[in-house]
Amino acid sequence: MSSSSSVKETLEGFVAGRVKAERVVEAVAAAYYGEHGARSREHLRPLLDVIERAHPGVVQLAGTADRPGFSVRVSERPFPRDHEGALREAAVVFLGQPGFSAPRSVLRAPGLFSRLYSAVRRFFTAST
């Protein structure tokens, strides 16, 4: 079984509620950092972005004598439940793309206008 079909099956199971988020993290990280990951990196990057934002330090790389020279280990802590929705959305977007086109990142960084609006709003609500 190829790593892309393994990731696809894992994501389908996660979206259906049969697979835990930790298994998704493990499958995506292994495919991304694996020997054949170069071909799928651009497709998996948005999923890994969600994982890294929600759960920094979840993946540990350890050196090995085998190719590619390192192994991917998922840390022993659970994936935060409050971020499972964002991971599920990223998985749905990934699965909905024909030919595994690179999905857009679900979590966007706030823009300048949004940050400015929030700061002004906090200022006026704090002073009332």
N, CA, C and O atoms as a GROMACS GRO file, in nm:
protein
  512
    1MET      N    1   0.085  -0.118   0.000
    1MET     CA    2   0.000   0.000   0.000
    1MET      C    3   0.088   0.123   0.000
    1MET      O    4   0.182   0.132   0.079
    2SER      N    5   0.060   0.216  -0.086
    2SER     CA    6   0.141   0.337  -0.093
    2SER      C    7   0.103   0.430   0.022
    2SER      O    8  -0.005   0.418   0.081
    3SER      N    9   0.194   0.524   0.052
    3SER     CA   10   0.170   0.614   0.164
    3SER      C   11   0.053   0.708   0.136
    3SER      O   12  -0.020   0.744   0.228
    4SER      N   13   0.033   0.748   0.009
    4SER     CA   14  -0.078   0.839  -0.021
    4SER      C   15  -0.212   0.770  -0.002
    4SER      O   16  -0.307   0.832   0.044
    5SER      N   17  -0.221   0.642  -0.038
    5SER     CA   18  -0.348   0.572  -0.017
    5SER      C   19  -0.369   0.543   0.131
    5SER      O   20  -0.483   0.541   0.178
    6SER      N   21  -0.260   0.522   0.205
    6SER     CA   22  -0.270   0.502   0.349
    6SER      C   23  -0.320   0.629   0.418
    6SER      O   24  -0.404   0.623   0.507
    7VAL      N   25  -0.267   0.744   0.376
    7VAL     CA   26  -0.311   0.872   0.432
    7VAL      C   27  -0.457   0.895   0.395
    7VAL      O   28  -0.536   0.938   0.480
    8LYS      N   29  -0.494   0.867   0.272
    8LYS     CA   30  -0.632   0.887   0.228
    8LYS      C   31  -0.727   0.801   0.310
    8LYS      O   32  -0.831   0.849   0.354
    9GLU      N   33  -0.693   0.674   0.331
    9GLU     CA   34  -0.778   0.585   0.410
    9GLU      C   35  -0.788   0.632   0.555
    9GLU      O   36  -0.896   0.626   0.615
   10THR      N   37  -0.678   0.678   0.610
   10THR     CA   38  -0.678   0.728   0.747
   10THR      C   39  -0.764   0.853   0.759
   10THR      O   40  -0.842   0.865   0.854
   11LEU      N   41  -0.752   0.945   0.663
   11LEU     CA   42  -0.834   1.067   0.666
   11LEU      C   43  -0.982   1.035   0.648
   11LEU      O   44  -1.067   1.096   0.713
   12GLU      N   45  -1.013   0.941   0.560
   12GLU     CA   46  -1.153   0.903   0.542
   12GLU      C   47  -1.210   0.843   0.671
   12GLU      O   48  -1.324   0.871   0.707
   13GLY      N   49  -1.130   0.761   0.739
   13GLY     CA   50  -1.173   0.704   0.867
   13GLY      C   51  -1.191   0.811   0.974
   13GLY      O   52  -1.283   0.802   1.055
   14PHE      N   53  -1.104   0.911   0.974
   14PHE     CA   54  -1.114   1.020   1.071
   14PHE      C   55  -1.240   1.102   1.048
   14PHE      O   56  -1.312   1.134   1.142
   15VAL      N   57  -1.266   1.136   0.922
   15VAL     CA   58  -1.385   1.214   0.890
   15VAL      C   59  -1.512   1.136   0.926
   15VAL      O   60  -1.611   1.195   0.970
   16ALA      N   61  -1.508   1.004   0.909
   16ALA     CA   62  -1.623   0.920   0.941
   16ALA      C   63  -1.634   0.891   1.091
   16ALA      O   64  -1.735   0.837   1.136
   17GLY      N   65  -1.532   0.927   1.169
   17GLY     CA   66  -1.537   0.905   1.313
   17GLY      C   67  -1.481   0.772   1.359
   17GLY      O   68  -1.498   0.736   1.476
   18ARG      N   69  -1.416   0.697   1.271
   18ARG     CA   70  -1.361   0.566   1.307
   18ARG      C   71  -1.215   0.572   1.350
   18ARG      O   72  -1.165   0.477   1.411
   19VAL      N   73  -1.147   0.681   1.321
   19VAL     CA   74  -1.004   0.694   1.347
   19VAL      C   75  -0.981   0.814   1.438
   19VAL      O   76  -1.043   0.918   1.420
   20LYS      N   77  -0.891   0.798   1.534
   20LYS     CA   78  -0.859   0.908   1.626
   20LYS      C   79  -0.764   1.007   1.560
   20LYS      O   80  -0.692   0.974   1.465
   21ALA      N   81  -0.764   1.130   1.612
   21ALA     CA   82  -0.680   1.236   1.558
   21ALA      C   83  -0.532   1.200   1.568
   21ALA      O   84  -0.454   1.235   1.479
   22GLU      N   85  -0.492   1.131   1.673
   22GLU     CA   86  -0.352   1.093   1.689
   22GLU      C   87  -0.305   1.004   1.574
   22GLU      O   88  -0.190   1.014   1.531
   23ARG      N   89  -0.392   0.918   1.524
   23ARG     CA   90  -0.357   0.831   1.410
   23ARG      C   91  -0.341   0.914   1.283
   23ARG      O   92  -0.255   0.884   1.200
   24VAL      N   93  -0.423   1.018   1.268
   24VAL     CA   94  -0.412   1.108   1.152
   24VAL      C   95  -0.277   1.179   1.156
   24VAL      O   96  -0.207   1.189   1.055
   25VAL      N   97  -0.242   1.229   1.275
   25VAL     CA   98  -0.114   1.298   1.292
   25VAL      C   99   0.001   1.205   1.254
   25VAL      O  100   0.093   1.245   1.182
   26GLU      N  101  -0.005   1.084   1.301
   26GLU     CA  102   0.100   0.986   1.272
   26GLU      C  103   0.110   0.956   1.123
   26GLU      O  104   0.220   0.955   1.067
   27ALA      N  105  -0.003   0.933   1.057
   27ALA     CA  106  -0.002   0.899   0.914
   27ALA      C  107   0.045   1.016   0.828
   27ALA      O  108   0.125   0.998   0.737
   28VAL      N  109  -0.004   1.136   0.858
   28VAL     CA  110   0.034   1.254   0.779
   28VAL      C  111   0.183   1.284   0.798
   28VAL      O  112   0.254   1.313   0.702
   29ALA      N  113   0.231   1.279   0.923
   29ALA     CA  114   0.372   1.307   0.949
   29ALA      C  115   0.463   1.204   0.884
   29ALA      O  116   0.565   1.239   0.826
   30ALA      N  117   0.426   1.077   0.893
   30ALA     CA  118   0.508   0.972   0.832
   30ALA      C  119   0.514   0.988   0.681
   30ALA      O  120   0.620   0.971   0.621
   31ALA      N  121   0.401   1.022   0.619
   31ALA     CA  122   0.401   1.042   0.474
   31ALA      C  123   0.478   1.168   0.436
   31ALA      O  124   0.548   1.170   0.335
   32TYR      N  125   0.464   1.273   0.515
   32TYR     CA  126   0.530   1.399   0.484
   32TYR      C  127   0.682   1.389   0.498
   32TYR      O  128   0.756   1.435   0.412
   33TYR      N  129   0.727   1.328   0.606
   33TYR     CA  130   0.870   1.319   0.632
   33TYR      C  131   0.934   1.192   0.578
   33TYR      O  132   1.056   1.176   0.587
   34GLY      N  133   0.856   1.101   0.522
   34GLY     CA  134   0.908   0.974   0.473
   34GLY      C  135   0.993   0.987   0.349
   34GLY      O  136   1.009   1.096   0.293
   35GLU      N  137   1.048   0.875   0.308
   35GLU     CA  138   1.140   0.871   0.193
   35GLU      C  139   1.076   0.922   0.065
   35GLU      O  140   1.141   0.989  -0.015
   36HIS      N  141   0.949   0.892   0.046
   36HIS     CA  142   0.880   0.936  -0.076
   36HIS      C  143   0.795   1.060  -0.051
   36HIS      O  144   0.708   1.092  -0.131
   37GLY      N  145   0.820   1.128   0.059
   37GLY     CA  146   0.741   1.244   0.096
   37GLY      C  147   0.757   1.364   0.003
   37GLY      O  148   0.668   1.449  -0.002
   38ALA      N  149   0.866   1.370  -0.069
   38ALA     CA  150   0.890   1.487  -0.155
   38ALA      C  151   0.779   1.503  -0.258
   38ALA      O  152   0.744   1.616  -0.295
   39ARG      N  153   0.724   1.392  -0.305
   39ARG     CA  154   0.618   1.400  -0.405
   39ARG      C  155   0.486   1.449  -0.345
   39ARG      O  156   0.406   1.511  -0.414
   40SER      N  157   0.464   1.421  -0.218
   40SER     CA  158   0.335   1.456  -0.158
   40SER      C  159   0.342   1.573  -0.062
   40SER      O  160   0.241   1.611  -0.004
   41ARG      N  161   0.460   1.631  -0.044
   41ARG     CA  162   0.475   1.739   0.056
   41ARG      C  163   0.383   1.856   0.030
   41ARG      O  164   0.319   1.906   0.122
   42GLU      N  165   0.375   1.900  -0.094
   42GLU     CA  166   0.290   2.017  -0.121
   42GLU      C  167   0.144   1.986  -0.094
   42GLU      O  168   0.068   2.075  -0.056
   43HIS      N  169   0.102   1.862  -0.112
   43HIS     CA  170  -0.036   1.823  -0.087
   43HIS      C  171  -0.065   1.810   0.063
   43HIS      O  172  -0.174   1.841   0.109
   44LEU      N  173   0.033   1.763   0.137
   44LEU     CA  174   0.014   1.738   0.280
   44LEU      C  175   0.046   1.859   0.367
   44LEU      O  176   0.008   1.860   0.484
   45ARG      N  177   0.111   1.958   0.313
   45ARG     CA  178   0.154   2.073   0.393
   45ARG      C  179   0.038   2.142   0.467
   45ARG      O  180   0.054   2.175   0.584
   46PRO      N  181  -0.077   2.167   0.402
   46PRO     CA  182  -0.186   2.231   0.475
   46PRO      C  183  -0.234   2.149   0.596
   46PRO      O  184  -0.269   2.206   0.699
   47LEU      N  185  -0.237   2.017   0.581
   47LEU     CA  186  -0.274   1.932   0.695
   47LEU      C  187  -0.170   1.942   0.805
   47LEU      O  188  -0.204   1.952   0.923
   48LEU      N  189  -0.043   1.939   0.768
   48LEU     CA  190   0.063   1.949   0.867
   48LEU      C  191   0.064   2.088   0.932
   48LEU      O  192   0.098   2.100   1.050
   49ASP      N  193   0.026   2.191   0.859
   49ASP     CA  194   0.015   2.325   0.918
   49ASP      C  195  -0.089   2.326   1.030
   49ASP      O  196  -0.064   2.381   1.137
   50VAL      N  197  -0.204   2.264   1.007
   50VAL     CA  198  -0.308   2.256   1.110
   50VAL      C  199  -0.256   2.178   1.230
   50VAL      O  200  -0.279   2.218   1.344
   51ILE      N  201  -0.188   2.069   1.204
   51ILE     CA  202  -0.135   1.986   1.313
   51ILE      C  203  -0.032   2.064   1.394
   51ILE      O  204  -0.036   2.061   1.517
   52GLU      N  205   0.059   2.132   1.328
   52GLU     CA  206   0.164   2.206   1.398
   52GLU      C  207   0.110   2.325   1.476
   52GLU      O  208   0.160   2.357   1.583
   53ARG      N  209   0.008   2.392   1.422
   53ARG     CA  210  -0.051   2.505   1.494
   53ARG      C  211  -0.127   2.458   1.617
   53ARG      O  212  -0.119   2.521   1.723
   54ALA      N  213  -0.199   2.351   1.603
   54ALA     CA  214  -0.282   2.302   1.713
   54ALA      C  215  -0.201   2.227   1.818
   54ALA      O  216  -0.236   2.227   1.936
   55HIS      N  217  -0.095   2.164   1.776
   55HIS     CA  218  -0.024   2.070   1.863
   55HIS      C  219   0.126   2.078   1.837
   55HIS      O  220   0.185   1.981   1.789
   56PRO      N  221   0.191   2.193   1.868
   56PRO     CA  222   0.334   2.206   1.836
   56PRO      C  223   0.416   2.101   1.911
   56PRO      O  224   0.388   2.067   2.026
   57GLY      N  225   0.515   2.051   1.844
   57GLY     CA  226   0.603   1.951   1.905
   57GLY      C  227   0.546   1.811   1.906
   57GLY      O  228   0.595   1.724   1.978
   58VAL      N  229   0.441   1.787   1.826
   58VAL     CA  230   0.377   1.657   1.826
   58VAL      C  231   0.464   1.552   1.757
   58VAL      O  232   0.454   1.433   1.788
   59VAL      N  233   0.548   1.595   1.665
   59VAL     CA  234   0.632   1.503   1.588
   59VAL      C  235   0.776   1.516   1.634
   59VAL      O  236   0.829   1.626   1.645
   60GLN      N  237   0.837   1.403   1.660
   60GLN     CA  238   0.978   1.399   1.696
   60GLN      C  239   1.053   1.322   1.589
   60GLN      O  240   1.010   1.214   1.547
   61LEU      N  241   1.164   1.376   1.545
   61LEU     CA  242   1.248   1.306   1.449
   61LEU      C  243   1.366   1.245   1.524
   61LEU      O  244   1.432   1.313   1.603
   62ALA      N  245   1.390   1.118   1.499
   62ALA     CA  246   1.501   1.048   1.564
   62ALA      C  247   1.590   0.988   1.456
   62ALA      O  248   1.541   0.937   1.356
   63GLY      N  249   1.721   0.995   1.477
   63GLY     CA  250   1.815   0.942   1.378
   63GLY      C  251   1.813   0.790   1.374
   63GLY      O  252   1.798   0.725   1.477
   64THR      N  253   1.829   0.735   1.253
   64THR     CA  254   1.836   0.590   1.235
   64THR      C  255   1.944   0.560   1.131
   64THR      O  256   1.988   0.648   1.057
   65ALA      N  257   1.985   0.436   1.128
   65ALA     CA  258   2.084   0.393   1.029
   65ALA      C  259   2.018   0.365   0.894
   65ALA      O  260   2.087   0.362   0.792
   66ASP      N  261   1.889   0.345   0.893
   66ASP     CA  262   1.816   0.316   0.769
   66ASP      C  263   1.792   0.443   0.688
   66ASP      O  264   1.811   0.554   0.737
   67ARG      N  265   1.750   0.424   0.562
   67ARG     CA  266   1.710   0.537   0.480
   67ARG      C  267   1.574   0.580   0.524
   67ARG      O  268   1.492   0.493   0.553
   68PRO      N  269   1.544   0.702   0.532
   68PRO     CA  270   1.614   0.823   0.491
   68PRO      C  271   1.705   0.881   0.598
   68PRO      O  272   1.749   0.995   0.585
   69GLY      N  273   1.736   0.807   0.704
   69GLY     CA  274   1.828   0.858   0.805
   69GLY      C  275   1.759   0.906   0.931
   69GLY      O  276   1.826   0.948   1.025
   70PHE      N  277   1.629   0.903   0.934
   70PHE     CA  278   1.555   0.941   1.054
   70PHE      C  279   1.421   0.869   1.054
   70PHE      O  280   1.372   0.823   0.952
   71SER      N  281   1.364   0.862   1.173
   71SER     CA  282   1.229   0.805   1.185
   71SER      C  283   1.139   0.910   1.248
   71SER      O  284   1.184   0.998   1.320
   72VAL      N  285   1.012   0.898   1.220
   72VAL     CA  286   0.914   0.992   1.273
   72VAL      C  287   0.844   0.925   1.389
   72VAL      O  288   0.792   0.814   1.376
   73ARG      N  289   0.844   0.994   1.502
   73ARG     CA  290   0.771   0.944   1.619
   73ARG      C  291   0.672   1.050   1.663
   73ARG      O  292   0.705   1.168   1.671
   74VAL      N  293   0.551   1.006   1.691
   74VAL     CA  294   0.450   1.097   1.742
   74VAL      C  295   0.464   1.100   1.893
   74VAL      O  296   0.477   0.996   1.957
   75SER      N  297   0.460   1.220   1.950
   75SER     CA  298   0.474   1.232   2.095
   75SER      C  299   0.357   1.161   2.164
   75SER      O  300   0.253   1.137   2.104
   76GLU      N  301   0.376   1.130   2.288
   76GLU     CA  302   0.280   1.051   2.364
   76GLU      C  303   0.164   1.131   2.421
   76GLU      O  304   0.088   1.077   2.502
   77ARG      N  305   0.147   1.254   2.383
   77ARG     CA  306   0.036   1.332   2.436
   77ARG      C  307  -0.078   1.335   2.336
   77ARG      O  308  -0.055   1.330   2.215
   78PRO      N  309  -0.200   1.342   2.384
   78PRO     CA  310  -0.315   1.341   2.293
   78PRO      C  311  -0.329   1.472   2.216
   78PRO      O  312  -0.284   1.577   2.260
   79PHE      N  313  -0.392   1.461   2.101
   79PHE     CA  314  -0.420   1.578   2.019
   79PHE      C  315  -0.530   1.659   2.088
   79PHE      O  316  -0.627   1.600   2.134
   80PRO      N  317  -0.516   1.791   2.096
   80PRO     CA  318  -0.617   1.873   2.166
   80PRO      C  319  -0.756   1.860   2.101
   80PRO      O  320  -0.772   1.882   1.981
   81ARG      N  321  -0.854   1.826   2.181
   81ARG     CA  322  -0.990   1.806   2.130
   81ARG      C  323  -1.049   1.932   2.068
   81ARG      O  324  -1.125   1.924   1.971
   82ASP      N  325  -1.014   2.048   2.122
   82ASP     CA  326  -1.072   2.171   2.068
   82ASP      C  327  -1.019   2.206   1.929
   82ASP      O  328  -1.072   2.298   1.865
   83HIS      N  329  -0.917   2.136   1.882
   83HIS     CA  330  -0.864   2.160   1.747
   83HIS      C  331  -0.899   2.048   1.649
   83HIS      O  332  -0.861   2.053   1.532
   84GLU      N  333  -0.972   1.948   1.696
   84GLU     CA  334  -1.010   1.838   1.607
   84GLU      C  335  -1.101   1.885   1.494
   84GLU      O  336  -1.097   1.829   1.384
   85GLY      N  337  -1.182   1.986   1.520
   85GLY     CA  338  -1.269   2.039   1.414
   85GLY      C  339  -1.189   2.097   1.298
   85GLY      O  340  -1.222   2.074   1.182
   86ALA      N  341  -1.084   2.172   1.330
   86ALA     CA  342  -0.999   2.229   1.225
   86ALA      C  343  -0.927   2.119   1.148
   86ALA      O  344  -0.911   2.128   1.026
   87LEU      N  345  -0.883   2.016   1.219
   87LEU     CA  346  -0.817   1.903   1.152
   87LEU      C  347  -0.917   1.830   1.062
   87LEU      O  348  -0.883   1.791   0.951
   88ARG      N  349  -1.039   1.813   1.110
   88ARG     CA  350  -1.142   1.747   1.030
   88ARG      C  351  -1.174   1.830   0.904
   88ARG      O  352  -1.189   1.774   0.796
   89GLU      N  353  -1.183   1.962   0.919
   89GLU     CA  354  -1.209   2.048   0.802
   89GLU      C  355  -1.096   2.037   0.700
   89GLU      O  356  -1.122   2.029   0.580
   90ALA      N  357  -0.972   2.037   0.747
   90ALA     CA  358  -0.857   2.023   0.657
   90ALA      C  359  -0.861   1.888   0.586
   90ALA      O  360  -0.827   1.878   0.469
   91ALA      N  361  -0.901   1.784   0.658
   91ALA     CA  362  -0.910   1.651   0.599
   91ALA      C  363  -1.019   1.647   0.492
   91ALA      O  364  -0.999   1.588   0.386
   92VAL      N  365  -1.133   1.709   0.518
   92VAL     CA  366  -1.242   1.712   0.421
   92VAL      C  367  -1.198   1.786   0.296
   92VAL      O  368  -1.225   1.742   0.184
   93VAL      N  369  -1.130   1.900   0.314
   93VAL     CA  370  -1.082   1.976   0.198
   93VAL      C  371  -0.981   1.893   0.120
   93VAL      O  372  -0.986   1.889  -0.003
   94PHE      N  373  -0.890   1.826   0.190
   94PHE     CA  374  -0.788   1.742   0.126
   94PHE      C  375  -0.855   1.631   0.045
   94PHE      O  376  -0.818   1.606  -0.070
   95LEU      N  377  -0.953   1.563   0.105
   95LEU     CA  378  -1.019   1.452   0.037
   95LEU      C  379  -1.108   1.497  -0.078
   95LEU      O  380  -1.131   1.421  -0.172
   96GLY      N  381  -1.156   1.620  -0.072
   96GLY     CA  382  -1.244   1.670  -0.177
   96GLY      C  383  -1.173   1.718  -0.301
   96GLY      O  384  -1.237   1.748  -0.402
   97GLN      N  385  -1.043   1.726  -0.295
   97GLN     CA  386  -0.967   1.777  -0.410
   97GLN      C  387  -0.942   1.665  -0.510
   97GLN      O  388  -0.892   1.559  -0.472
   98PRO      N  389  -0.976   1.686  -0.636
   98PRO     CA  390  -0.947   1.583  -0.736
   98PRO      C  391  -0.797   1.569  -0.757
   98PRO      O  392  -0.726   1.669  -0.773
   99GLY      N  393  -0.749   1.448  -0.755
   99GLY     CA  394  -0.607   1.422  -0.778
   99GLY      C  395  -0.518   1.476  -0.666
   99GLY      O  396  -0.400   1.501  -0.689
  100PHE      N  397  -0.574   1.493  -0.548
  100PHE     CA  398  -0.499   1.541  -0.433
  100PHE      C  399  -0.432   1.674  -0.459
  100PHE      O  400  -0.315   1.692  -0.427
  101SER      N  401  -0.505   1.768  -0.516
  101SER     CA  402  -0.451   1.902  -0.531
  101SER      C  403  -0.428   1.960  -0.393
  101SER      O  404  -0.494   1.920  -0.297
  102ALA      N  405  -0.336   2.051  -0.383
  102ALA     CA  406  -0.303   2.108  -0.253
  102ALA      C  407  -0.422   2.185  -0.198
  102ALA      O  408  -0.468   2.281  -0.260
  103PRO      N  409  -0.472   2.145  -0.080
  103PRO     CA  410  -0.584   2.217  -0.022
  103PRO      C  411  -0.540   2.347   0.041
  103PRO      O  412  -0.423   2.364   0.078
  104ARG      N  413  -0.634   2.439   0.054
  104ARG     CA  414  -0.605   2.564   0.123
  104ARG      C  415  -0.597   2.535   0.271
  104ARG      O  416  -0.663   2.443   0.321
  105SER      N  417  -0.518   2.610   0.341
  105SER     CA  418  -0.509   2.595   0.485
  105SER      C  419  -0.639   2.642   0.547
  105SER      O  420  -0.692   2.747   0.510
  106VAL      N  421  -0.690   2.565   0.642
  106VAL     CA  422  -0.815   2.599   0.708
  106VAL      C  423  -0.793   2.711   0.809
  106VAL      O  424  -0.879   2.799   0.823
  107LEU      N  425  -0.680   2.710   0.878
  107LEU     CA  426  -0.650   2.812   0.977
  107LEU      C  427  -0.571   2.923   0.912
  107LEU      O  428  -0.456   2.904   0.870
  108ARG      N  429  -0.632   3.040   0.903
  108ARG     CA  430  -0.562   3.153   0.842
  108ARG      C  431  -0.514   3.246   0.951
  108ARG      O  432  -0.581   3.264   1.052
  109ALA      N  433  -0.401   3.304   0.930
  109ALA     CA  434  -0.352   3.405   1.022
  109ALA      C  435  -0.433   3.532   1.003
  109ALA      O  436  -0.466   3.567   0.889
  110PRO      N  437  -0.467   3.602   1.112
  110PRO     CA  438  -0.546   3.724   1.096
  110PRO      C  439  -0.468   3.831   1.020
  110PRO      O  440  -0.347   3.846   1.039
  111GLY      N  441  -0.538   3.904   0.936
  111GLY     CA  442  -0.476   4.010   0.858
  111GLY      C  443  -0.460   4.136   0.940
  111GLY      O  444  -0.504   4.144   1.055
  112LEU      N  445  -0.397   4.234   0.881
  112LEU     CA  446  -0.372   4.360   0.949
  112LEU      C  447  -0.502   4.427   0.992
  112LEU      O  448  -0.513   4.474   1.105
  113PHE      N  449  -0.601   4.432   0.903
  113PHE     CA  450  -0.728   4.496   0.935
  113PHE      C  451  -0.796   4.425   1.052
  113PHE      O  452  -0.848   4.490   1.142
  114SER      N  453  -0.796   4.294   1.049
  114SER     CA  454  -0.858   4.216   1.156
  114SER      C  455  -0.791   4.241   1.290
  114SER      O  456  -0.859   4.257   1.392
  115ARG      N  457  -0.659   4.244   1.292
  115ARG     CA  458  -0.586   4.269   1.417
  115ARG      C  459  -0.612   4.410   1.468
  115ARG      O  460  -0.630   4.431   1.588
  116LEU      N  461  -0.613   4.507   1.377
  116LEU     CA  462  -0.639   4.646   1.415
  116LEU      C  463  -0.780   4.661   1.470
  116LEU      O  464  -0.800   4.727   1.572
  117TYR      N  465  -0.878   4.602   1.404
  117TYR     CA  466  -1.016   4.606   1.449
  117TYR      C  467  -1.030   4.545   1.588
  117TYR      O  468  -1.098   4.601   1.674
  118SER      N  469  -0.966   4.432   1.611
  118SER     CA  470  -0.972   4.366   1.742
  118SER      C  471  -0.911   4.452   1.851
  118SER      O  472  -0.964   4.460   1.961
  119ALA      N  473  -0.799   4.516   1.820
  119ALA     CA  474  -0.733   4.601   1.920
  119ALA      C  475  -0.820   4.721   1.957
  119ALA      O  476  -0.833   4.754   2.075
  120VAL      N  477  -0.879   4.786   1.859
  120VAL     CA  478  -0.966   4.901   1.884
  120VAL      C  479  -1.090   4.856   1.961
  120VAL      O  480  -1.134   4.924   2.054
  121ARG      N  481  -1.145   4.744   1.924
  121ARG     CA  482  -1.264   4.692   1.993
  121ARG      C  483  -1.234   4.661   2.139
  121ARG      O  484  -1.312   4.695   2.228
  122ARG      N  485  -1.119   4.597   2.165
  122ARG     CA  486  -1.079   4.569   2.303
  122ARG      C  487  -1.060   4.698   2.382
  122ARG      O  488  -1.097   4.704   2.500
  123PHE      N  489  -1.004   4.799   2.319
  123PHE     CA  490  -0.981   4.927   2.386
  123PHE      C  491  -1.113   4.988   2.431
  123PHE      O  492  -1.125   5.032   2.545
  124PHE      N  493  -1.212   4.991   2.341
  124PHE     CA  494  -1.338   5.055   2.375
  124PHE      C  495  -1.423   4.970   2.469
  124PHE      O  496  -1.497   5.025   2.551
  125THR      N  497  -1.416   4.841   2.459
  125THR     CA  498  -1.497   4.758   2.551
  125THR      C  499  -1.435   4.755   2.689
  125THR      O  500  -1.507   4.737   2.788
  126ALA      N  501  -1.307   4.771   2.701
  126ALA     CA  502  -1.241   4.771   2.832
  126ALA      C  503  -1.267   4.901   2.905
  126ALA      O  504  -1.269   4.902   3.028
  127SER      N  505  -1.289   5.011   2.834
  127SER     CA  506  -1.306   5.140   2.898
  127SER      C  507  -1.451   5.168   2.938
  127SER      O  508  -1.476   5.268   3.006
  128THR      N  509  -1.545   5.084   2.900
  128THR     CA  510  -1.685   5.110   2.936
  128THR      C  511  -1.720   5.053   3.070
  128THR      O  512  -1.835   5.067   3.114
   0.00000   0.00000   0.00000
